[in-house]
Amino acid sequence: MNTESVEQKKIWPWITWTYRGVEDYAYAIVRLSTGAILATHGFARLFGANPAFGYNEYLMKLPPSGVGAFELFGGFALALGFLTRPVALFTGLLWLFFTLGHKPSGRPGSWFMLGAIDHYPAMIALLCLAFLFRGGGRYSLDRRMGKEV
């Protein structure tokens, strides 16, 4: 049974006018936003003053320019929904390594007990995992081409 086609009863039916028009675009908005975040990080790694920002011992052997280029172009591809699953796989793994290798600055403990800023890499990795499972979605270049990985 397709759960998307079942209309759920609303607790506050009078408020549906606020989101009904953009409800179908929610997944695309999340994908677009995540791609923009990744592209911004890639741009900062390529052209910023500190290209190794966020690096750790797991990733020190990778060139910052290569990671930056992948994040920049992968972020654009993810935002457009182009090659969504492969980009999400590699980007998710990259940010998982950022997450696991994160060393709190001057604070004891592991990364998952820290504040919201320190959870940022984990959030990006989990969003990429969701894109890996679902693909580009209805409003993506993958769907428009009729093929996806």
Sequence and secondary structure as in RCSB ss.txt:
>XXXX:A:sequence
MNTESVEQKKIWPWITWTYRGVEDYAYAIVRLSTGAILATHGFARLFGANPAFGYNEYLMKLPPSGVGAFELFGG
FALALGFLTRPVALFTGLLWLFFTLGHKPSGRPGSWFMLGAIDHYPAMIALLCLAFLFRGGGRYSLDRRMGKEV
>XXXX:A:secstr
  GGGS    SSGGGGGGTTTTGGGHHHHHHHHHHHHHHHHHHHHHHSS TTTT  TTTTTS HHHHHHHHHHHH
HHHHHTSSHHHHHHHHHHHHHHHHHT   SS  S GGGS TGGGHHHHHHHHHHHHHHH S SSSHHHHHT   
